[in-house]
Amino acid sequence: MNDVEGGAFTYWPDGPDEAPQQHARHMANTAMVGDNHGMFHQVGPVGPFDRTARRVTARAELAPAGDDSGDWSVRDRGTTVYRAPLERYRVSVLWKADVYRDEAEQRRKTADALTIPDVLRIFDRDLERRGSRLRLDPERLGDPGLAAEVSAIYPEAVPVGKAPSIFDAA
């Protein structure tokens, strides 16, 4: 919604082996449309960089302060972590949608959708073909240990020019 220090959006529209492109500076009132499930992308750190970062949990909320000051506040588990006028915030909206030309296309493309059991069978066949003893148990789908085992067999590509991330292994 507005310009703040940092926060560049880096993306790899030509795949992870090609140089990335970047949307940075003058980002106020702009939008990017892309398939972020199929395209590597990364958001740079957002400033101001002259202070230490304020960490919040996934339960943090941004809302009007409620006192007629015009300020908005970030509240995390009942505590105000940051408070400022809205123009001091950088707001990013991630909106996901399945888009179809018409109802006929939607019916056609969703008529034979994969189920979780289908996906597990497909992975298990491929794991067997690769000589792996790992099999996917639906009860373990949320287990980080299973995610690590799967990642060892199906490593994710590392895009050219990728910056360090909080998601990188320590």
N, C-alpha and C positions, 0 to 999 in steps of 0.2 A: 504494500500500500504506500510505502514511502521509502526514501533513501536513507540508509544507515551505513555505518562503517563496516566493510567486509560483506560476507554473505554471498559471494559469487556462486553461481550455479554452473558447474562444469559437467559436461555430458559428452558421451561418445556415440554420436549418431551413426558412425561408420564401423562400429564394433570396437572391442577392447584393444585390438592390435594397431589401430590407427590413432592419430593425434586427436585429442579432445577439442571441443569448441567450448566457449565460455560466454555466459551472460553475466555481465558485471557492470557496476556503476550505472547510474541513471536508471534504476530499476523501478522507480515509482510508477504506479499505475500500468504495469506491464504484466504479461502472462506468458507462460511457456506451456505448450501442449505436447505431450509425448507419452509413449508407452514405457513407463518407468519399471515395469516388470521385465521388459525385454531390452532395455537400453541402460547401460551403465551410466550412473550419474552420481554427483557428489555436491554437497553444499558446503561452502567454505565457512570458517568461523565468522560469527557476527560480533562486532564490537559493541561498545567502545572497548578498545584494547588497553586503555590506560588504567583499568581496574581489574581486579580478579573476577573471574566468571562466577555468576550466581547459579548454583546447581539446584535443580528442582526434580521432583519425581514425576512420573507419568500422570499422577493425580493432580498436578498443578492446574490452576484455572486462571484465565485472563478475563476480567470483567470490570465494568465501571466501578470506581471506588464507592459510589453511592452517597457522596456528601456534597454534591453540587459544585465540586472543584473542577470538574472536567477531567480529572485524573482517572487512569485505569490502573488496576493493581493486579499483580500476580500473587495469588494465594496458594500456598502449598500446605495441605493438612492443617488448615486453620490459621496459618501464620502468613502475614504479608511479607513477601520476599523482595518485591520491587514495586515501586509506584511512580508513575510519570504520566504526562499528557500522552494521548494516543499517538501523536506524531513522533514520539521518541521510540516507539516500538517498530520492529519489522515484523509484519504479519505475513506468514506464508500459509496458503490453503492447499491442501492435498485433497483433490476430489477424484474419486475413482468411479468409473461407470462403464458398463457394456453398452456400446453404441451400435445400432443397426439401422439400415436404410428404411426398413418398414417392418411391420409385424410378421410378414411372411419370412423375411430373412431371419428374424429372431427365432421363430418357430423352427426353421430349418437348422439353424446353428445350435440350438439348445435341445433338439429332439434326441440327440445321441450323446448327451454330456457324460463325461467320465464321473464315476462315483469313487469314493475313497477305496472301497474294495477293488475296483478296477485298477486304480493307481498302484495300490500295494501289489497286486498280481503282476503288473507290468514291471515294477521295480524288482520284485523278487525274481522274475524270469531273467532280467538283465544281470542282477547280482549273481545268480547261478551261472549264467553264461561267462561272466568275468572270473569265475572260480572263487567268489567270496562266500563265506559261510553266513554272512549277515542276512537276516530276513527281517522285513519290516512288520512290527507288531503294532496293531492299531492302538493298543493301550500305552505305547511308549511314544506316540507322535509328538507330545509336548516335552519330552525328555531331552535336555541339552546334550546328554551323553550320546543319544541316538543321532542327533544332528551332527556331532563331531565325527561319529563313525561314518555317516553318509558322506560328509565333506571330505574325509580321507580317501574315499573311493571315487567321488565326483568332485574334484577340486574346482573351485570357481576361478575363472580367469582373472588375472590382475591387469587392469587397464594401463596402457602406456600413459605416463604422466600423472598417475594417481597420487594424491596427497595422502599423508598419514591420516588415519581415522580412529575414532574412539572404538570402533568395532574390530580393529586389528588386534591380533593376539599379542599379549604382553610379552 
